[in-house]
Amino acid sequence: MCGIVGILGHEPVAGALVEALRRLEYRGYDSAGVATLENGRLARRRAPGKLKNLEAVLAAEPLHGTSGIGHTRWATHGKPTETNAHPHANGRLAVVHNGIIENFRELRDELRGKGHAFESDTDTEVVAHLIADAMGGGLSPVDAVAASLPRLKGAFALAILFNGEEDLLIGARDGAPLVVGFGERNGDIYLGSDALALAPFTDELAYLDDGDFVILTRQGAEFRDARNQPVERRHVKTPTSVLLVDKGNYRHFMAKEIHEQPEVVARTLAHYLDMSEGRVALPFALPVDAAQLPQLTIAACGTAYIAGLVARYWFERFARLPVEIEVASEFRYREPPMRRGGMTLLISQSGETADTLACLRYAKAQGQKIVSVVNVATSTMARESDIAALTLAGPEIGVASTKAFTCQLALLACLALAFGRARGVLDKKQEAELVTELMAIPGLMAEAIRRENRIEMLAGNLSRARDVLYLGRGTSYPLALEGALKLKEISYIHAEGYAAGELKHGPIALVDKDLPVIVIAPHDGVYDKTLSNMQEVAARGGRLILITDADAPHDFGGDIETIAMPAMNVAFSAIVYAVPVQMIAYHTAVFMGKDADQPRNLAKSVTVE
């Protein structure tokens, strides 16, 4: 999703705005812009494309104001042009916006009827005119914002700078995150989409709740709720880890984050396991009577949904707990009946995913206890859940999720074992054996990373394909879905994932000498079944790439390439096998010259439907 930054400072802010926006590049964007007050008058600089284009504009036409706002835009309404880039302005104010204003057409028609002229195709511009219209009626900037916000429908975060108001910046949120930062130097104050943007300036933050708006001056911050009543919002200190965002010696953040997985998965496991006792030790009490829980509901989007699909196998196997899982965008509109006293598990890297957040609120209204698996402790989902189960992946900058995904899997495995013990399915010995398997995962992931040269070689051939098929059984089936999703996301090669047993029910019609078929098959109880599927592919001239244990039998005379994985117990193999699946996508994209960190049309945090 788009990025917002605002600064009230004592020195020229244009450079600082751009630097903060650079820390938000991971969200994805297609244009950027800043606005400052130059001797009290609004001035804008905007450019389509990357931030370097905006920097070139600023070099040619510098800004010197000490009050300003900045934005990186991901197009939702209108093409990525300079005219559609934020900030949007009129004679009274400039505004930057994350999200979507659903009723912008009705508001635009109304404002046009009053004589307002629009220059862009965006929904955002209507916000600027709506507030300006209220000010034209005699309201102050603060009162005009308070009057305008209830008229906006949708999900949004806003930062608003006013002509002639050197000491005023207003922020507002409804469904999209926004945070205030308090500078070390008295009188410096900041506004941003997340803590990462503000990390160079401050570690003291206050988060807006949904419906809030905030009035910033150099004297401080005044928060108001959706009823325009003053409220207090707690100041928090951000961990220093948000400052450590650098590619190091890696070409892309995605490569760095793939290589970080043994460390961050180990960190997450250490948080949820008592390794000395060989047991799960959750840092919170389960919010339900696990023994009496009739069903677990899981909702998520994208890669987080795939993590939920893997977890379903674990909850059903180790806890004998029936699981219903659905893509959050479908679940929220299906409005399923839910048993009171039940539990809903939401999974989201950012904790701000709009559809998943809507599921949380729906389930909560249905009397469900809510557990959210998130990577951001201060996110909206974390704050609105009964339990926020935190992954410890650290900031994930690459748009295509890697380390957040495997940390989600590690945490979900721990939760499944905790439920298994609480439901009497696992005894102490069984739990200890499974915990021992989990403890081995980080080391196995490190071994898997050592296969990178082999994967890189295979990726060169894969880059010439137009279509790719992924197959798997058991927990490898969701991994097949993830592999196809990753390849699509960053290489733009069309790919599909299927349960291997479904090959004969349609996908086999696609198999020919030009179709690579990637098979994810640890040497488990269904390996022989998967081997039969591979033979069917080989018989039709398909190109097979098999990811399996080094000692697994697979020589049946077909055209096959292998990625030999370390031997392991198979209960949690999906966490380890995620590594080669991610590397295949990454190296294929790099071989094709694609931007692995910022794939086209995608955003890191999807705060709109």
Order of alpha helices (4+ residues) and beta strands (2+ residues): beta-alpha-beta-beta-alpha-beta-beta-beta-alpha-alpha-alpha-beta-beta-beta-beta-alpha-beta-beta-beta-beta-beta-alpha-alpha-beta-beta-beta-alpha-beta-alpha-beta-alpha-beta-alpha-beta-alpha-alpha-alpha-beta-alpha-beta-beta-alpha-beta-beta-alpha
